[in-house]
Amino acid sequence: MKGRESKEMSKIELLAPVGTVETFYAALDGGADAIYVGAPGFNARNPSRELRLDEIGAMTQHCHGLGKKIYIAANSIILERELEPVVETLSLFQELQTDGLIVQDLGLLQLVRRFFPQIPLHGSTLMTVHNSDGVRFLGERGCERVVVARELTLKEIETIAGKRGDVELEVFIHGAMCFSFSGLCLFSSYLGGKSGLRGRCVQPCRRSYSCGGKGGAKGRSKSNDSSRYLFSMNDLTGLEVVPMLKDLGISSLKIEGRLRSAHYVQSIVEAYRTVIDAEDNIEQALIKAEGLAEQAMSRKTSSGYFFSPQPAEAITPHQSGNMGTHLGRFSAVKKVGDDLTCRFVVKAPIGLGDRLRLHVEPTGDRVAFRLKSLFVLGEKREKTKAGDKVSISLPAGFAVPAGGRVEVYRVDGAASGPGGKRLPVKRVAEEIVEKQQQLQQYVDHVKEAVCLPESDFVSDFPKGGNGPHASHRKTRKKVGMEWWLKTDNVKMILDPGPFNPDRFLLPFEKQLLSQVGQIKKGLGRRSRIVTWALPPLIMENDLGRMRKQIKLLVRSGFRSFQLAHMSQVLLFKGEKVHLYADYTLNIHNSQAALELASMGVESAQIGIELDRKSLGEMLTGYANNKSGKKMMFGMYVYGAPALYTSRIAAKHFHYEQQVLSPRKEPYLIRKKEGYTQTFPEKPLSLLPYLQELKEAGVNYAVVDVCGQSSKRCLAELADRLLNNNRYSKLPTFNYLGVLE
């Protein structure tokens, strides 16, 4: 083992982000061993211009010529209609001999394993791999490497590394941090369909929020706290832990930042190269590296979770979390000729060509642009010094909201090209066209195998949704299909009142687990309709306890369990149980559903983010599959899903109090089972659309009343199940909108 560790220590990889040709050369010049780029159309970043396939092909040839590696981040959740172009792109990646494909989607995992086996698979950090079972599971499903969750401590990484087997581990060492566990954030999608799991995140965590009083809007205090950046994480820096991670045999150290500038990328890569290559005087190397990192103009930094699951310096609530150098503030815009301009006193030097970012308060909106004109006291200048009173040109259409203000940041220096270096994209583009022609027969074979030509879906759902589910005799007739009631209230299980669910869905929480005997006795033979819903996070130290608890439940006669993370199938090896899947497994396409079916999962909740059209396409695609595997599908139709799930329990959080966004949208922060979760104050509801969901192929509906067990809430729910239109409409998440 020592020999193996020594070999791995000497070969630890420095992996750099690349989003443009300019940053490609910057990463290599800085000393990266490998780079990663986004797959066009299906990667979890959304730049203004993605790299083209010919550029990626040229980068691949250039890297391989230098003995370096290139990985493709195909880590977006895939919709059914996107499977066809994905298959075409995967065939090219295999021909280009990419060194690894970073994936999040279970459907993509299956497609690559079945049809493109020459592409090495890497599990994305968006798969929320937070324990050794997660690493083992992905290893068994064909992944050579796993990018572990950024929320792990060094001690947890060490334990996982000791159990990883032959699977390589990759660790994020520097860059932006998300407040929520990666893969468990729904906030951006909930705000308007821009899914963080699909690279469209609008960063609601970077906005300012104000805290109200206890109990929501009616109980809101008049002495609200001033707005603060409650969820805005400082950037991660791990320079000091590099030697420790080398000792653990970690395969790759990953720098975040495919949207960052060439200046940033080169500075940070050089900093980590300095520490990795340090033989003896690590202290001197750290001093030099920290100086290089300071040149990158990033946010305020902290060591993240490396030293504590509750890092005290992870959030600075009184700072906005903007990147770069703060230049000043203005509150008004004037039109000068055809240009919009503003005036303010700069706190640091700026020059023409610098990239600036405007942070608008109180909305939290951000606008980035290159500085094209600059005046000091009416005189045109190319650059200024700190303390000058300047006028700068602004992007067309920019406006300051009434009573608003704008903070200005410099996030990069003047734009520069790649120093005369050019990629041979024209030649590679011709090669790609030739390869596409050669591969067409195999691509058509793959499409036929997964039934893509037959899976087109045109929505003809009725707009009203007033289906035949208004009977008073049985709640199932009220709902119009089988329905499951998720509750954390034992009284409601033993006396459901007006409700008569086909199945109870019980959270795997300490309070309910301590009352298993009472539940079993109260339900008697009906205990078979109970399904225990596992949480999405089971940290390494809790795995043993979880296995024991599951065995006790099985011995007590409970044999139905809902998985919230794909790796949880390993907890049930050898057990005769029924396994279902929660929406947290992000089933958005038919191939992901087939992957679940191959794991022994009998039914699954479809991805909660899906819009009406995408949902129908996914169900049609699955119905057309020729595998012979059939599973049941459910839909989360009522409740308040967690939008954030975080380890951080910061002092500035006001639990069980209303939190207002800059647009006055109300949310609640709660502490549940050791995690901080943020919920919408109003539940979402698809109850008016149950009939059309049934017609589309949904088999059961999940109604979630966890945390909403008051008599008033339950009485309203009962009326809504009757579809009597007594109450105002509730949010429908993306169902009536468009998921981007």
N, C-alpha and C positions, 0 to 999 in steps of 0.2 A: 504493500500500500504506500509506503514511504517513497518508493521509486516512482510510482505512478504520480503521486502528488508533486514530486520534484519536477517531473516532466511537464505537468500541467502548469506549475508555477512559472516555469521559464517561458511558457508559450501563451501566457494570458493575452487575450486579444483586446485591442483598443478599437471600439466600434463607433464610428462618427456618423452624424446625420447629414444627408444631402438632399436639398430641394431644388437646386439650380446647378447649371454647369459651373458657375462661379464658385459655389460652395463645394462642389466636387473636387476641384483643384485645391481649394483651401484646405480641405480635410486631408488630402494626400500630402500636401506640402507641410502640414502640421505634424504628420507622423502617424496617421491612422493605419492600423493593420487591415481594417475592413470598413466598408461604408454600407449604409442602407438607404434605399430610396423607396418612394411610394409607387405602388402599382397603379397605372392610370385608370381612374374610375372606381377603384375599390380599395382605397387605403384610408386609414383613420386620421387623415389630415386633409384640409380643404384649402390648398393654396390658390392664389389667383390664376396661376398657370401651372399645371402639372407637367412633369417631365414626360416627353413622348417616348414611345417604344424605341424609336431609332436612337434617341439619346441614351436610353438605358442600355441598349445593345452596344453602343460605342463605349459607354462606361465599363460595361462588363469585359469587353475585349481589352481595354486599357488596364483595368485592374488585374486581370489574369496575366497580362504581359509583365506586370510588376511583381507577380507572386502574391497579390493581395486578393481579398474576397469582396463580393458584393451580394447583399441580401435584399430581397424585395418584400416590402411591407404590404401584404394584401390582407390587412387586418380590419377590414370593414365587414359589418354584417351585410349579407347579400339578400336582395329581394328576388322573387321568382323570375321576374322579367329580365333580371341581370345575369341569370345563369348562362344564357347563350353566349353573350360577349365574353363572359368570364372563361368559358371553355376555350374559346379561340385564343384568348390571351395566355392561358395556362400552357397551351401547346407551344407557343412561342418561347415562354420562359424555359420550358424543358429543352428546346432546341438551343437556346442561348446559353445553356448550362449554368444557370444561376446557382449560387452556392447555398441558397436557402430561401424558403418562402415563409414569411411570418404571417400566421393565420389566427383569426379569432372565431370565425364561423364554422360550426360543426359540419355544415354542408360542404364547405370548401375543403375541410379536412378529409371528408370522404371522397370527394371528386379527385383530389390529388393522389390519395392512397390507391384508389381503384384504377385510374386512367393515366396518371402521370407520375409513376413511381420513381422516376429518376430525379425528381425535384425533392431535395431534402426539406423536411417540414420543421418549422420552429413554432412553438406555442406562444402566442402574443401575451403581453402583460394584461390585455383586455380580457383574457380568459380567467383572470383573478386567481392565479395559482398561488395559494397562500399556505400550503402544507405539503408534506411528502406524498400524500395520496394523489394530489393534483399532478405532481411530477411523474409519479408511477403510472397514473392513468394515461397521460399524454404519451408517455414512452410506449405503452402497450398499443396506443392508437397510431403509432408510426412517427412520432416526433423525435428527432435527434437532439433537439435543444428546447429548453423552456425558459422564457423570460419571466422570472418570478415577480410577484406583486411588489410595488414600490413601498408598501406599507409594512414591510417586515423589518425586524430588528436584526442586528448582526448575529445574535444568539440564535434566533429562529432560522436564519439563513444557514448557520453552521449545522444545526440539527438536520435540516432538509438536505444539505450537501452530503452529510454522512449516510443518507438513505437513498441517494439519487440513482444508484446503479450505474448504468452506462449512459444515462441522459446527461447532456451538458447543461450547465446552468449559466444564464446570462442575467446580469444585475445592472439596473439603472444606477449610474454613478453621479450624474450631473444633469441639471435642467429643471424644467417646470414640474410642479407637483399638482395633482388634483386633490381637492378636499375629500371627495368620495373615493372609496376603493375603485380603481379602474375596472370597468365592466359592470359596475352597479349604479352608475349615474344616469338618471332619467330627466334631470332638471331641464336641460336645454331642449330636449325633445318635448317635454310637457309644456314649455313656453310657446311652442309654435311649430313643432315638427322637425326642428333641426337637431337631428340625433347625434350625440357625442359618440355613439357606437358606430356611426357611419361617417365620422370625420367632419360633421357640420356644427360642432359645439359653438355656441355663442358666448360661452364663459360667464354664466350667471354668477359663478363663485367670485368673480372679480368686481361685482357691483356692491354698492353700499346698501345696507339694510337698517331699518329702525325697529326697535323692540317696543311692543305694546304691553298692555297689562295682562293679567292672568285671565284665561277663559275666553280668549278671542275678542272679536270686535266689540261686543256689548260691554265687556269688562275692561276695555282698554284704558290704561291710565292716561291722565292729562299730562303727566310729567314724563313723557317718553324720553328714552335715551336718545342722544343725537345719533344720526346715521353713522354706521361704522361698517368696515369691511370684514364682516363676521367670518366669511369662509375663504378669504383670499390667501392662499398658501405662499409662503416665501419659496424661492427656488432651492433646489437641492444642490449641495456641494459635498463631495465625498473624497476629497484629496487625502485627508488623513487616514481614511479606512482602506486605501488601496493596498498597503502591505498586508493587512488582515485578510482581505478578500483573496489575495494571492496565496496566502497560507492555507485557505480553505479549498483551494483547487477550483475556484470559479473559472469558467472558460472564457467569459467575455465581459468587459466593462463597457456599458452603453451610455453614450451621451445623447440626451434628448435635444431636439431642435431642428426638425426639417424645415421649419418656417423661419429660422433665424438667418442672420446675415453671414456673408463669407468672413467678415472680420471676427464676428463672434465665434464661428466654428473653428477657425484657425487658432485663435487665442486659447480656447478651451482645450482643443486637441493637444496643442503644444504643452499646456500645463500638465495634463495627465501623462503625456509621453515622458515628461521630465521626471515625474514621480515613479512611473513604472520602470524606467531604465536606471533609476538610482541604485547603485550597488551597495554603497556603504553609508555615505552621509545623507541619510533620509531627511534630517532636519533642514539642511541647506537646500535640498531639492524642493522641500515643501515651501520654503520662503520664496524661492524663485517661481514656483508654480502658482502660488497665491498672487504674486505680482502680475503674472500673465493673465490669470482669471479676472483680476480687477479691471483689466483693459476691455473686457467684453461687454460692458454696459448692460448687465443683467439686472434682475430684481435683487432685493435684499436676499441673502442666502442663509440657510441653516443646514445642519447635518441630517435633516429629515428624521426618519424613524430608526436610523442605524443604532443609536444608543438608548432609545427609549420608545415604548409604544405610545407614550404620552409626551411628545416633544414640546417643551415649553416655548421654544422660539419658532415653531412652525408657522404661526400666524402673527402678524403685527396689525391688529384691528384698526389702528388709526392711520395706516398707510394703505394706499390704493392697490399696491401690488403691480403697478406699471413697471415695465422694463425701461432701462435707460436712465439718462441724466435729466433731472427735473430742471426745466428752463424758466418756468414762471406760469402766470395765470392771466387770462383776459376774460371779459364778460360781454363784449360787444363786437359786432362785425360791421365794417363799412364797405360800401362799394366804391371803388376808384376805377373809373372807366369800365372795362368789362371784367375787372378782377375783384374778388372779395379779399379784404385785408383785415388784419387786427393789429393792435398795438399793445406792447407790454415791455417791461424791463427784463432782459435776459440774465439769468443767474450763472450762465456758462457760455463759452464761445460756441458759435454756430457758423455755418457757411453754406453757400449754394451747393445743392446736390445732397445735403444731409437728409436722412430719413427721419421725419418727425412723426409723433403720434399725439393726437388730440384726445383727451379723456373728458367727456362731457358729463357734468353733474347737474341735476340729480339723476339723470336717466341711466348713466353708466355706459352710454354708447362710446365707441372708439373709432377713430378715423386715422389711417396712416397715409402719408404722402411724402414725395420728394420736394424739397424746398427749391422753388424756381425763381423767386424774386425776393430781394432783401434790401430794406432801406433803413438808414440810421438818421433820424432828424431830417427826413426828406431827401437824403443823399443816397444814391444807389451804391451798394457795397457787395463784395463777394464774400466777405466774412466779417464777424464782429467779435468783440471781446465782452467778458462779463461786465454787467452794469450798464451796457448800452440800452437806450430806448429804441426799440426796433419796430418796424412795420414789416409783416411778412404776408405773402400771398397764400390763400387757402383754397382747398378743393372746391370746385363748382357745386353750388347747391347747399353748401354747409350753412347751418343756422344754429344759433344759441337759443335754447328754450327760454321762455319767460322766467325771469328770476334765476336763471342758470349761470354757470361759470364753466370755464374750460381750462384744464391743466395741460401744459405743453411739455412733451418729453422728446429728447433726442435719443433715438434708438440705434442709429447707425451713421457712419460717416458717408462721405460722398460716394456715389456708385462708381465702381470701377470694373473693368472687364477682367477676364482670366489671364491677363498678362501676355497676350499674344497666343495663348494656347487654344487650340480648337479641336473639337471632337470630329471625327470623320463621319458625321451623321448622314451625309448624302449617300456614301458608299454602303453604310449599314442599312439605310432605309431600303436600298435596292435589294440587299440580301434578305431583309425581312419580307419584302413582297414575294421574293422567290421561295422563301421557306413557307409562307402562307399557302402558296399554290401547291407545294409538295405535301403539306400537312392536311389539305382540305378533306381528303378521303377519310383520314383518321378522325378529324374533328366532326365530320358528319356522322361517323360511327358512334362517337361519344354522345352527341346530341340525341341520336336515336335511342341509345341505351338508357338515357335519362328522360326520354319522352319530351324533350323540349319543344319540338314543333307542334305538339298537340296540346300544350298547356296554356295557350292564349286564353285570356279571361276578359270578358266585357261585362261590366257591372250593369245589371238590370234590376237592382234592388229597388223596392218601393221607397219613396221618400218619407212616408209617414211612420211606418213601423208599428201600427196599431194592430198587431196580430191577435189571433184567437187565444188569448191566455188570460181571460178575466173570470174564470170559474171560481166560486167561493168554496167548493167542496174540498179541493186539494191544492196545496201550493204548487205542486208540479204542473197542474193545469193552468195555474195563474202564470207561471213562467213560460210554459209552452215547450219545455225540454227538461231533461234531467238537470238538477241544480245542486250545487254544493255550497254549504254555509261555513265560512271560515270565521271562527270566534275564539277569543281567549277568555271567555266567561263560562265557568263550569255551570252556573245556574241556568244559562241559556241552553246548554247541552242537555241537562236533566229535565228542563221544562221549557221547550222552545216556543211556547205560547202559540201565536197565530201561524208560526212557520212549521213546515213539514219537509225539511230538505231530504234529498236522496242520500246525501253523504255529509258528514261533519268533517271539516278540515281544521285540525288543531295544531297551532304553532308548537314547535318543539322547545318549549320554554320551561324554566324551572318551576314556575307557579303551577302550570298544568301537570307537569310530570310528577309533582309531589302529590297530586290528587288522582293518580291513575286508578287506585283501588275504588275510590268513590265513583269515578266515571264508569268503570267496569260493572260495579254493582248496580248503579242506577240504570244503565242501558241494558244490562243482561245480554240476551242473544243479539240485540241490536248493536252491540259494540262492533260488529263486523262492518258497520257503515262508517266507522271512524277511520280517517286517514291522518297520520301524523306528518306534518309538514316540517321538514328539516330547514335550518337557516342557511343562507348562502355562504356564511363564513363559519368554519370550524378550525380554529387555529391549532397549530401542531400540538400544543400541550393539552388540548381538549379531545384529541382523537381517541385516546384510550377510554376516557369516560363516556364518549359518545357510543363507542362500540358496546360497552357494557350495558348502557341504557337501552340500546336497540335490542339486545338479546333479552333483557328483562321484559320489554314490551311484547316481543314475539312469544315468549313463554306465557305471557298473560293472555294470549289469544289475539293480539293486534297484529294484523298481517298486511296492512296497507300503508305505504309510505310515499311521500312526495319529495323528490329530490330538488334541491335549489342550486346545486352545482354538479356538473357532469361527473366529476370524480367520485361523487358519493355512492355510485353503484358499487364501488369497492367495499363499502361498509356492509354490504348485504351478500357477499360471496358465501355460498353454501346455505343460505337461508331460503326457505320456501315462502316468498312474499310477493305481493303485487307492488310494482314500482310505477309511479307517475312522475311527471316533470312539471316544475313550476315555470312561470313566465321568465324567470331569471336565467334560464338556459338559452333565451333569445332564439326561438325557433321562428325564422322568418321565411324559410323556403323549404321545398319538398325534400331536398337532399339532406338538410339538417334533421328533418323528421325521420328519414330513413336511417340516418346514423343512430338516432335514439332507439329506433326499433331494433337495430342490430345489437344494441346493448341490453336488450330485454325489457325496455320501458314499454308499458302497455298503453299509456295515454299521456298527453302533454297539453299544458296550456300554451296557446300560441303567443308569440311575442306581443307584449302589451302595447308596444309603440305603433303597431301596424295600422295603416289607414284602411278604409273599406275596400278599395280596389286591390291593394297589395294582399290583403287577407284572402280575398276571393281567388286571386291568382295562385297563392300558395296552396290553398285547399284543392283547387282544380288540378294543379300540378301533381299533388300527392295522389289524388284519385286516379290519375292517368298512369302512375308508375307500374311497371311490369314485374316488380320484385316479388309480388305475392304477399308482402308484409302489409298488414293493416293495423292501424292504431286509432284510438279515439282522440278527439281534439276538444279541448275546453277553451273558454275565454273568460278573462277577468272582466266582469260586467258592472261591478259596483264596489266602491271602496276607495280608500286613500292610500295609494302605493307610496313606498319610500322613494323620494327623489334623490336623496343623498344617504349614504351609509358610510360612516367614518369612525376611525379609532379615537379621534381627538375629542376630549371632553374639556374644552377650553373654559377658563374662568369667565370669559365675556359672554358665554352662552346663557340665555334665559330660558330654561327648560319649561315646557308647558305654557309658554307665553306666545302670543301672536308676534310674528315677524313680518314686517312689510317691506316689499321690494321697492325700488325707485318708482315703479308704476302703481304702487299701493296694492299689489297682489298679496293676499294673506297666506302665511305658512306657519307651521308649528314645528318647534325643535323638541324632540323627545329623546330620552336616554332609555334604550331597550337592550337588555341582555349584555350590557357592557359596551354598547356602541351608540354613537350619536346619529340619529336619523332625522331627516327633515321631511315633513309631509305637507301636502296641500291642505288648507283648512276645510275646503269643500271636497266631498268625495266626487269621483268621476262616476258617470252612469251611462251604460249602454242598454238599460232596461227597456226603453222604447223601441229598441231595434232587435229584440230577441227573436222575433219570427224570421226576419231576414237573415240573421246569423244561423238559425236552424236550417233555412233553405240553402245557405251557402255551404253547409257541411259541418257546422259546429255541433258537437254532441252534448256538451254540458256547459253550464254557466256557473261561474264562481262569484258568490256574493260575500264580500269581506266586511265584517262589522267589528273587527279588532279595534279596540280603543273607542268604539262608538256604541256602547251598550246601554246608554240612558234610555228611559222609557220614551222620551220624545223622539230620539233618533230611530228607535225600532218601530214606533208607530208610523213615522214618516216612510220608512222602508216598506212596511206592509202595504201602505197606500200606493207607493210607487210600483210595487209588484203587481198590484191590481190595475196599474196603468190608468188611473182615474183623473190624471191631469190636475190634481188639486195643488201641486207644488210647482215652483218655477223650475226651469230647465237647469240641469247640472252640466259641468264640463264633460266632454266626450273624449278627452285626450286627443289623439290624431285621427280618430275613426272617421269623422266627417271632414277632415282636412287632408293634408298631403304630408306623408313622411319623406323627409329629404335625407 
